[in-house]
Amino acid sequence: MKLGTFFRMLLIAFGLVISFLSFQGWYIGWLNERLPMDRSRLIRSERIFGFCLIFFGIMQTVKVLIY
């Protein structure tokens, strides 16, 4: 496996982990201690960040598969 493919898969994996953790109350509480902001805004930003990582990882993988 090439190094670029590994990084693309790593993007997808990190996106899945962050998306999963955004549904966990203990993680949001831990994050809220370090980033004092509104809880709903924090949850929304974590979910969006996770989904963006997944999206970019998939798009980069598809780009390699097409070419």
DRENRO-33247 format. One line per 4 residues: number of its first residue (from 1); their letters; for each residue x, y, z of N, C-alpha, C. Coordinates in Angstrom, 1 decimal, decimal comma, always signed. Example, Ala and Ser with C-alpha at 12.3 -4.5 7.8 and 13.67 -1.06 7.14 Angstrom:
<mitis>
1	as	+13,2:-5,7:+7,8:+12,3:-4,5:+7,8:+13,2:-3,3:+7,8 | +12,8:-2,2:+7,1:+13,7:-1,1:+7,1:+12,9:+0,0:+7,9
</mitis>
This chain:
<mitis>
1	mklg	+0,9:-1,2:+0,0:+0,0:+0,0:+0,0:+0,9:+1,2:+0,0 | +0,6:+2,2:-0,8:+1,4:+3,4:-0,9:+1,1:+4,3:+0,3 | +2,0:+5,2:+0,6:+1,9:+6,0:+1,8:+0,7:+7,0:+1,6 | +0,4:+7,5:+0,4:-0,7:+8,4:+0,2:-2,0:+7,7:+0,5
5	tffr	-2,2:+6,4:+0,1:-3,4:+5,7:+0,4:-3,6:+5,5:+1,9 | -2,5:+5,2:+2,6:-2,5:+5,1:+4,0:-3,0:+6,3:+4,7 | -2,6:+7,5:+4,3:-3,0:+8,8:+4,8:-4,5:+9,0:+4,5 | -4,9:+8,6:+3,3:-6,3:+8,8:+3,0:-7,2:+7,9:+3,9
9	mlli	-6,8:+6,7:+4,1:-7,5:+5,8:+5,0:-7,5:+6,3:+6,5 | -6,4:+6,9:+6,8:-6,2:+7,5:+8,2:-7,2:+8,7:+8,3 | -7,4:+9,5:+7,3:-8,4:+10,6:+7,3:-9,8:+10,1:+7,6 | -10,1:+9,0:+6,9:-11,4:+8,4:+7,1:-11,6:+7,9:+8,5
13	afgl	-10,5:+7,2:+9,0:-10,6:+6,6:+10,3:-10,7:+7,7:+11,4 | -10,0:+8,8:+11,3:-10,1:+9,8:+12,3:-11,4:+10,5:+12,2 | -12,0:+10,6:+11,0:-13,3:+11,2:+10,9:-14,4:+10,4:+11,5 | -14,2:+9,0:+11,4:-15,2:+8,1:+12,0:-15,1:+8,2:+13,5
17	visf	-13,8:+8,2:+14,0:-13,6:+8,3:+15,5:-14,2:+9,6:+16,1 | -13,9:+10,7:+15,4:-14,4:+12,0:+15,9:-15,9:+12,1:+15,8 | -16,5:+11,5:+14,8:-17,9:+11,5:+14,7:-18,6:+10,6:+15,7 | -18,0:+9,5:+16,0:-18,5:+8,6:+17,1:-18,3:+9,3:+18,4
21	lsfq	-17,2:+9,9:+18,7:-17,0:+10,5:+20,0:-17,9:+11,7:+20,2 | -18,3:+12,4:+19,1:-19,2:+13,5:+19,3:-20,6:+13,1:+19,9 | -20,9:+11,9:+19,9:-22,2:+11,4:+20,4:-22,0:+10,9:+21,9 | -20,7:+10,9:+22,4:-20,5:+10,5:+23,7:-20,5:+11,6:+24,7
25	gwyi	-21,2:+11,5:+25,8:-21,3:+12,6:+26,8:-20,0:+12,9:+27,5 | -19,3:+11,9:+27,8:-18,0:+12,1:+28,5:-17,0:+12,9:+27,7 | -17,0:+12,6:+26,4:-16,0:+13,3:+25,5:-16,4:+14,8:+25,4 | -17,7:+15,0:+25,2:-18,2:+16,4:+25,1:-17,9:+17,2:+26,4
29	gwln	-18,1:+16,5:+27,5:-17,8:+17,1:+28,8:-16,3:+17,5:+28,9 | -15,5:+16,5:+28,5:-14,0:+16,7:+28,6:-13,6:+17,8:+27,6 | -14,2:+17,9:+26,5:-13,9:+18,9:+25,5:-14,4:+20,3:+26,0 | -15,5:+20,3:+26,6:-16,1:+21,5:+27,1:-15,3:+22,1:+28,2
33	erlp	-14,6:+21,3:+29,0:-13,6:+21,8:+30,0:-12,5:+22,6:+29,4 | -12,0:+22,1:+28,2:-10,9:+22,7:+27,6:-11,2:+23,8:+26,6 | -12,4:+23,7:+26,0:-12,9:+24,8:+25,1:-14,2:+25,3:+25,7 | -14,2:+26,3:+26,5:-15,4:+26,8:+27,1:-16,3:+27,6:+26,0
37	mdrs	-17,2:+26,8:+25,5:-18,2:+27,4:+24,5:-19,5:+26,7:+24,7 | -20,5:+27,2:+24,1:-21,8:+26,6:+24,2:-21,8:+25,1:+23,8 | -22,5:+24,2:+24,6:-22,4:+22,8:+24,4:-22,9:+22,4:+23,0 | -24,1:+22,9:+22,6:-24,6:+22,5:+21,3:-23,7:+23,0:+20,1
41	rlir	-23,1:+24,1:+20,3:-22,2:+24,6:+19,2:-20,9:+23,7:+19,2 | -20,5:+23,2:+20,3:-19,3:+22,3:+20,4:-19,6:+21,0:+19,8 | -20,8:+20,5:+20,0:-21,2:+19,2:+19,5:-21,3:+19,3:+18,0 | -22,0:+20,4:+17,5:-22,2:+20,6:+16,1:-20,8:+20,7:+15,3
45	seri	-19,9:+21,4:+15,9:-18,6:+21,6:+15,3:-17,8:+20,3:+15,2 | -17,9:+19,5:+16,3:-17,2:+18,2:+16,3:-17,8:+17,3:+15,2 | -19,1:+17,3:+15,1:-19,7:+16,4:+14,1:-19,4:+16,9:+12,7 | -19,4:+18,2:+12,4:-19,1:+18,7:+11,1:-17,6:+18,4:+10,8
49	fgfc	-16,7:+18,6:+11,7:-15,3:+18,3:+11,5:-15,1:+16,8:+11,2 | -15,7:+15,9:+11,9:-15,6:+14,5:+11,6:-16,1:+14,1:+10,2 | -17,3:+14,7:+9,9:-17,9:+14,4:+8,6:-17,0:+15,0:+7,4 | -16,4:+16,1:+7,7:-15,5:+16,7:+6,7:-14,3:+15,9:+6,5
53	liff	-13,7:+15,3:+7,5:-12,6:+14,4:+7,4:-13,0:+13,2:+6,6 | -14,1:+12,6:+6,9:-14,6:+11,5:+6,1:-14,8:+11,8:+4,7 | -15,4:+12,9:+4,4:-15,7:+13,4:+3,0:-14,4:+13,5:+2,2 | -13,4:+14,3:+2,8:-12,2:+14,5:+2,1:-11,4:+13,2:+1,9
57	gimq	-11,4:+12,3:+2,9:-10,7:+11,1:+2,7:-11,3:+10,2:+1,6 | -12,7:+10,2:+1,5:-13,3:+9,4:+0,5:-13,1:+10,1:-0,9 | -13,2:+11,4:-1,0:-12,9:+12,1:-2,2:-11,5:+11,8:-2,8 | -10,5:+11,9:-1,9:-9,2:+11,6:-2,3:-9,0:+10,2:-2,7
61	tvkv	-9,6:+9,3:-2,0:-9,5:+7,8:-2,4:-10,2:+7,6:-3,8 | -11,4:+8,2:-4,0:-12,0:+8,0:-5,3:-11,2:+8,7:-6,4 | -10,6:+9,8:-6,1:-9,8:+10,4:-7,1:-8,6:+9,5:-7,6 | -8,0:+8,8:-6,6:-7,0:+7,9:-7,0:-7,5:+6,7:-7,8
65	liy	-8,7:+6,2:-7,4:-9,3:+5,0:-8,1:-9,7:+5,4:-9,5 | -10,2:+6,6:-9,7:-10,6:+7,0:-11,0:-9,4:+7,1:-12,0 | -8,3:+7,7:-11,5:-7,2:+8,0:-12,4:-6,2:+6,8:-12,3
</mitis>
